[in-house]
Amino acid sequence: MLTMTLESGEVQIKLRADLAPNHVERIAKLSNDGFYDGVVFHRVIDGFMAQGGDPTGTGTSGSKEPNLAAEFSGEPHVRGVCSMARTMDPNSANSQFFICLDDATFLDRQYTVWGEVVSGMEHVDALPKGEPPRAPGKIVSMRAE
């Protein structure tokens, strides 16, 4: 389980190591190292998804860890699903991730699903919208157990 504390409250995310063991390991490590603390959601599109995980807040950076090989699955990208952001290279996921605000099954088998929100989705819904938002919402803390 991953606890992501946003400014408006706590979000509980069930980690899906059964689908993407390497991505779950990376998210858990970065979370427990404090990497995500204070990081903003730099791209939040109403009815689509909220993206964060870039320490610069620009959407162009990641952690110092090496990029991860894709772990695509048939798990559908539906509301509450957590998946990794990447460039056009399928093996370029690093630290950026997104949470689906609505069903986005056109992303299936192209992005690595690593978790699903089990409580607190209202706090994800409350994130300021924009690309980037004028006053982006941020992760207060994020820890894996």
Residue frames relative to the residue before (quaternion, step in Angstrom):
aa qw qx qy qz dx dy dz
M 1.0000 0.0000 0.0000 0.0000 0.00 0.00 0.00
L 0.1844 -0.7572 0.6209 0.0848 3.53 -1.11 0.80
T 0.1551 -0.7663 0.6166 0.0919 3.56 -0.95 0.89
M 0.0638 -0.7753 0.6284 -0.0061 3.53 -0.65 1.20
T 0.1614 -0.7859 0.5923 0.0748 3.55 -0.61 1.14
L 0.1352 -0.7682 0.6240 0.0480 3.54 -0.74 1.15
E 0.6973 -0.4636 0.3241 0.4403 3.59 -1.23 0.21
S 0.7298 0.4220 -0.2415 0.4806 3.62 1.08 -0.64
G 0.7875 -0.2708 0.1646 0.5287 3.63 1.20 -0.16
E 0.6630 -0.5415 0.3824 0.3478 3.52 -1.41 -0.02
V 0.1495 -0.7507 0.6399 0.0678 3.53 -1.13 0.84
Q 0.1857 -0.7728 0.5994 0.0949 3.58 -0.79 1.05
I 0.0780 -0.8021 0.5921 -0.0041 3.56 -0.79 1.08
K 0.3151 -0.7242 0.5867 0.1790 3.54 -0.82 1.07
L 0.3214 -0.7534 0.5450 0.1790 3.56 -0.72 1.10
R 0.2280 -0.7980 0.5502 0.0921 3.58 -0.92 0.94
A 0.0554 -0.8252 0.5617 -0.0203 3.56 0.43 1.27
D 0.5587 0.6002 -0.3852 0.4234 3.59 1.23 -0.39
L 0.7165 0.4185 -0.2387 0.5045 3.60 1.18 -0.56
A 0.8243 0.0230 0.0720 0.5611 3.57 0.91 -0.95
P 0.1255 -0.8540 0.4995 0.0735 3.60 0.48 1.16
N 0.6800 0.4919 -0.3064 0.4492 3.62 0.92 -0.79
H 0.6546 0.4970 -0.3106 0.4775 3.58 1.04 -0.75
V 0.6304 0.5172 -0.3340 0.4729 3.59 0.99 -0.78
E 0.6362 0.5250 -0.3279 0.4605 3.58 0.96 -0.85
R 0.6607 0.5065 -0.3031 0.4638 3.61 0.95 -0.87
I 0.6613 0.5010 -0.3110 0.4636 3.60 0.84 -0.98
A 0.6648 0.5047 -0.3026 0.4601 3.60 0.90 -0.93
K 0.6607 0.5054 -0.3134 0.4581 3.60 0.90 -0.90
L 0.6814 0.4793 -0.2971 0.4666 3.58 0.79 -0.98
S 0.6311 0.5391 -0.3302 0.4495 3.59 1.00 -0.84
N 0.7346 0.4369 -0.2400 0.4603 3.56 0.76 -1.05
D 0.6210 0.5081 -0.3397 0.4907 3.59 1.28 -0.29
G 0.5120 -0.6623 0.4066 0.3660 3.61 1.30 -0.13
F 0.3154 0.7916 -0.4749 0.2200 3.58 1.31 0.17
Y 0.7511 0.4239 -0.2241 0.4538 3.60 0.87 -0.95
D 0.4875 0.6801 -0.4387 0.3278 3.61 1.19 -0.30
G 0.8272 0.1792 -0.1655 0.5062 3.57 -0.71 1.12
V 0.5234 0.6371 -0.4125 0.3874 3.60 1.29 -0.07
V 0.3791 -0.7583 0.4952 0.1900 3.59 -0.93 0.92
F 0.4264 -0.5942 0.5985 0.3270 3.51 -1.44 0.20
H 0.1869 -0.8518 0.4864 0.0540 3.55 -0.12 1.38
R 0.7752 0.1900 -0.1069 0.5928 3.60 1.25 -0.26
V 0.1254 0.7850 -0.5899 0.1418 3.57 -0.39 1.25
I 0.0517 -0.8149 0.5762 -0.0341 3.54 -0.40 1.30
D 0.4458 -0.7133 0.4798 0.2494 3.56 -0.53 1.23
G 0.8213 0.2027 -0.1734 0.5043 3.57 -0.90 0.95
F 0.7218 0.3887 -0.2464 0.5170 3.60 1.25 0.08
M 0.7233 -0.3980 0.3027 0.4763 3.61 0.16 -1.22
A 0.3104 -0.6908 0.6192 0.2073 3.51 -1.46 0.28
Q 0.0956 -0.8208 0.5631 0.0055 3.59 -0.67 1.14
G 0.1070 0.7733 -0.6173 0.0971 3.53 -1.02 0.92
G 0.4961 0.6947 -0.4536 0.2561 3.54 -1.28 -0.36
D 0.5785 0.5310 -0.3880 0.4825 3.58 1.30 0.19
P 0.4042 -0.7498 0.4627 0.2456 3.63 -0.50 1.13
T 0.6631 0.4875 -0.3161 0.4720 3.62 1.16 -0.43
G 0.4154 -0.7348 0.4454 0.2987 3.60 1.25 -0.31
T 0.5870 0.6165 -0.3490 0.3919 3.57 1.28 0.18
G 0.4639 -0.6698 0.4559 0.3582 3.58 1.19 -0.48
T 0.6642 0.5165 -0.2976 0.4512 3.59 1.26 0.08
S 0.7290 0.4128 -0.2172 0.5009 3.59 1.24 -0.03
G 0.1452 -0.7787 0.6032 0.0928 3.54 -1.33 0.02
S 0.7131 -0.3980 0.3288 0.4743 3.54 -1.23 -0.48
K 0.6015 -0.5464 0.4335 0.3895 3.56 -1.33 0.02
E 0.4845 0.6554 -0.4360 0.3817 3.60 1.29 -0.09
P 0.5652 -0.5855 0.4364 0.3838 3.62 -1.16 0.43
N 0.5939 -0.5550 0.4344 0.3879 3.57 -1.21 0.49
L 0.4188 -0.7165 0.5142 0.2164 3.54 -1.25 0.58
A 0.4790 -0.6198 0.5329 0.3199 3.54 -1.18 0.60
A 0.5931 -0.5977 0.4124 0.3478 3.57 -1.05 0.78
E 0.0725 -0.7469 0.6589 0.0524 3.56 -1.20 0.70
F 0.0249 0.8367 -0.5443 0.0556 3.56 0.70 1.12
S 0.0543 -0.7852 0.6168 0.0135 3.55 -1.15 0.66
G 0.5937 -0.5670 0.4328 0.3726 3.54 -1.31 0.00
E 0.3864 0.7248 -0.4846 0.3008 3.60 1.28 0.08
P 0.3863 -0.7600 0.4678 0.2331 3.62 -0.64 1.04
H 0.4209 -0.6606 0.5660 0.2570 3.53 -1.19 0.71
V 0.1542 0.7758 -0.5854 0.1778 3.55 -0.07 1.35
R 0.7515 -0.3815 0.2733 0.4637 3.57 -1.30 0.21
G 0.8072 0.2687 -0.2210 0.4769 3.57 -0.88 1.01
V 0.5426 0.6142 -0.4128 0.3973 3.60 1.20 -0.22
C 0.2412 -0.7454 0.6096 0.1207 3.55 -1.10 0.87
S 0.0248 0.8057 -0.5840 0.0955 3.54 -0.76 1.09
M 0.5175 -0.6571 0.4555 0.3048 3.58 -1.21 0.45
A 0.3674 -0.6767 0.5921 0.2376 3.52 -1.12 0.78
R 0.0078 0.7899 -0.6128 0.0223 3.56 -1.22 0.50
T 0.5345 -0.5641 0.4938 0.3902 3.55 -1.32 0.03
M 0.7502 -0.3309 0.2679 0.5059 3.60 -1.18 -0.39
D 0.6039 0.5359 -0.3466 0.4774 3.59 1.24 -0.47
P 0.4199 -0.7360 0.4640 0.2581 3.63 -0.54 1.10
N 0.7221 0.4084 -0.2357 0.5062 3.61 1.19 -0.50
S 0.5030 0.6752 -0.4009 0.3610 3.59 1.05 0.76
A 0.3681 0.7162 -0.5151 0.2935 3.64 1.19 0.24
N 0.0522 -0.8086 0.5861 0.0021 3.56 -1.01 0.83
S 0.8009 -0.1808 0.1523 0.5502 3.60 0.28 -1.24
Q 0.6025 0.5740 -0.3674 0.4154 3.60 1.17 -0.42
F 0.0101 -0.7905 0.6113 -0.0359 3.53 -1.04 0.86
F 0.1874 -0.7628 0.6006 0.1495 3.53 -1.32 0.18
I 0.2599 -0.7187 0.6252 0.1581 3.52 -1.31 0.52
C 0.4010 -0.7260 0.5076 0.2332 3.58 -0.72 1.07
L 0.2835 -0.7542 0.5731 0.1494 3.57 -0.85 1.03
D 0.7647 0.0825 -0.0330 0.6382 3.55 1.30 -0.40
D 0.6735 -0.4644 0.3494 0.4567 3.58 -1.23 0.10
A 0.0192 0.7839 -0.6172 0.0654 3.57 -0.96 0.98
T 0.0525 0.8670 -0.4930 0.0491 3.55 0.89 1.01
F 0.5115 0.6241 -0.4344 0.4001 3.62 1.22 -0.16
L 0.6279 0.5293 -0.3311 0.4648 3.62 1.29 -0.22
D 0.4388 0.7300 -0.4422 0.2812 3.59 1.27 -0.30
R 0.8516 0.1435 -0.1564 0.4793 3.53 -1.17 0.86
Q 0.6616 0.4684 -0.3191 0.4910 3.60 1.27 0.37
Y 0.7456 0.2283 -0.1333 0.6118 3.56 1.33 -0.32
T 0.4750 -0.7039 0.4631 0.2540 3.58 -1.11 0.74
V 0.2582 -0.7508 0.5953 0.1232 3.57 -0.63 1.21
W 0.0322 -0.8301 0.5564 -0.0176 3.59 -0.76 1.06
G 0.8234 0.0431 -0.0162 0.5655 3.60 1.21 -0.14
E 0.1663 -0.7616 0.6109 0.1379 3.51 -1.39 0.02
V 0.4739 -0.6627 0.5048 0.2853 3.54 -1.00 0.91
V 0.1421 -0.8014 0.5775 0.0632 3.57 -0.81 1.03
S 0.7848 -0.0346 -0.0330 0.6179 3.60 1.26 -0.24
G 0.7455 0.4082 -0.3006 0.4327 3.54 -1.20 0.59
M 0.3081 0.7755 -0.5057 0.2190 3.60 1.21 0.29
E 0.5691 0.6019 -0.3872 0.4049 3.61 1.13 -0.55
H 0.6365 0.5228 -0.3318 0.4598 3.60 1.14 -0.57
V 0.6124 0.5117 -0.3397 0.4977 3.58 1.14 -0.62
D 0.6369 0.5356 -0.3171 0.4549 3.59 0.99 -0.88
A 0.6884 0.5113 -0.2715 0.4370 3.59 1.09 -0.75
L 0.4427 0.6963 -0.4683 0.3161 3.63 1.22 -0.12
P 0.5365 -0.6238 0.4541 0.3418 3.61 -1.00 0.77
K 0.3768 -0.7494 0.5112 0.1874 3.57 -0.94 0.97
G 0.4664 0.6647 -0.5159 0.2727 3.54 -1.26 0.54
E 0.2512 -0.7492 0.5943 0.1494 3.54 -1.36 0.25
P 0.3912 -0.5129 -0.6370 0.4221 1.67 0.70 2.39
P 0.6045 -0.5230 0.4294 0.4203 3.59 -1.25 0.27
R 0.5964 -0.5754 0.4165 0.3738 3.61 -1.13 0.62
A 0.7682 0.0637 -0.0242 0.6366 3.58 1.04 -0.86
P 0.1920 -0.8471 0.4819 0.1155 3.61 0.29 1.24
G 0.4649 -0.6323 0.5437 0.2973 3.52 -1.21 0.67
K 0.1600 -0.8125 0.5538 0.0875 3.56 -1.07 0.65
I 0.5112 -0.5899 0.5314 0.3291 3.47 -1.38 0.36
V 0.3298 -0.7363 0.5581 0.1940 3.56 -0.67 1.12
S 0.7521 -0.1999 0.1348 0.6133 3.56 0.99 -0.93
M 0.0790 -0.7717 0.6296 0.0419 3.53 -1.24 0.47
R 0.0730 0.8039 -0.5806 0.1064 3.57 -0.70 1.15
A 0.2795 -0.7396 0.5924 0.1548 3.54 -1.14 0.80
E 0.2052 -0.7590 0.6014 0.1420 3.56 -1.15 0.63
